[in-house]
Amino acid sequence: MYNQRLGIFRQIAIALAIAAVLGAGGALPAQAHTTGPQLISHVDGVAPAAPGVDYSLLSTGSAPYVTVSLRGAHTFEIRGLQGEPFIQITQDGVSVNKDSPSLYLTRDPSKKPTIPPTVSQTPTWEKVADQPLYHYYETRAEWPHIGQPDEARRLGRTATVYRFSIPAVFDGHAAAIEGHVTWIPAPINLEIPLLFVPLVVVGLLWLEPKAKPYVAKIARSVTALALAGAAVEAARILVDLRSGAEGGAGIAPLAVLPGLVLVTTVALPRLLRADRRAYAWALFFGLYLLVFGLLRTVAPDSSLPVLGTWLRRAEMLAGFGVSAGAGLLLFLSSPMRIASPPARTYGPKGRKVATD
């Protein structure tokens, strides 16, 4: 009966794994444009101050979408990509220079523009709105490079990565629309890791009969990795203390030390004695090392940046090994995985008859 149930479990897990692999292609996100969710444009204002001018940005998948309006008896003119007159707004409405190259480059950035050969730097105004309100795409207000900013990505936190200035004229005086682009780290996407759960189940079912004779060796290996991880974490704490942070932030890493002492003096000895509760403690400790190794980057003002980088890598590696080994020990020691030999009895003619 046990073998039959095990076979059914394996068949179900294999089917789920195949479905996960087939569905992974549809779940993988496509490469986003550089103005996607991680790069957001902001307007700081018009300098010098231009009373009555409202200029706002909406970051889209193509380029920042601009809404510009004017209040009062003023004239506001936005210069084009080459410094030519582009958009002119007065209280009577909006006019655009139809001979401006910028007119064709800011209509829809998702499409390749076709600029007529008659376009020149000489303005030819064409009224497009009776109200002092206009919308257009502004490519100068986005991240001007391909891909993501490496420096901000290394920092792992929200940062200003680019500042822009768009020339303008307000009531005959030179002005500029100023703003900046902010890089925001992408949120953790749990969809992709969940797709690998069936694959992990299949791997555990395949590994189970091969690993059971080596439970004691696995426990000793997990203990050694956990001790190494605790030592690396203690070293990272010392490096953080040398960074010179003031106040509570400077001594905050010390709060981890009691936990390290409990793990090394209480949990790990019990792990060697095959205490199943110690397996769970080791699993949580490994996850702690892995998660905090990923999230806690090396401080920019660290006195030992190279050492801090290598300690961080070692912490993540130890965390992965400890969590994987402890999880395997929990799986192998689960009451559901302990097979009892099938009971047998003898029939009336002395034949062995298996009973469930």
Number of C-alpha atoms within 10 A of each C-alpha: 13 14 10 9 10 14 13 12 15 18 13 14 20 17 14 19 20 13 13 19 14 12 13 15 9 9 12 10 9 7 8 12 16 21 23 15 16 17 25 22 26 19 18 15 17 21 15 12 12 19 12 14 20 14 18 17 21 15 20 17 15 19 26 24 21 18 16 17 21 23 15 11 10 17 19 25 23 22 20 22 19 11 14 19 25 25 24 23 27 21 17 14 17 23 21 23 22 20 23 26 21 23 20 16 19 20 15 16 16 10 9 9 14 9 14 10 7 6 14 13 14 12 15 15 17 14 15 12 14 13 14 21 19 20 14 17 22 23 18 16 28 24 24 13 8 8 12 16 16 10 10 17 15 10 15 17 13 15 17 14 16 17 18 20 18 18 20 23 18 22 13 11 11 12 22 20 21 17 20 18 23 20 24 17 16 13 8 6 8 8 11 14 8 11 19 16 15 20 19 13 18 20 14 18 19 12 13 15 11 10 16 14 10 10 16 16 12 18 22 17 17 27 23 15 21 28 18 17 26 24 16 21 23 18 16 22 19 13 21 24 19 14 17 14 15 9 8 8 11 14 14 13 17 14 10 12 14 9 12 19 12 11 19 17 10 13 20 24 15 17 23 18 12 16 15 16 13 22 28 18 19 28 25 17 23 29 20 17 26 24 15 15 22 14 11 11 15 23 16 10 12 17 15 15 15 11 15 20 15 14 22 25 16 19 28 23 17 26 29 20 22 31 26 17 24 29 19 22 27 19 16 20 17 11 9 8 14 10 11 8 8 11 9 11 11 10 10 8 6 8 9 11 11 12 9 7
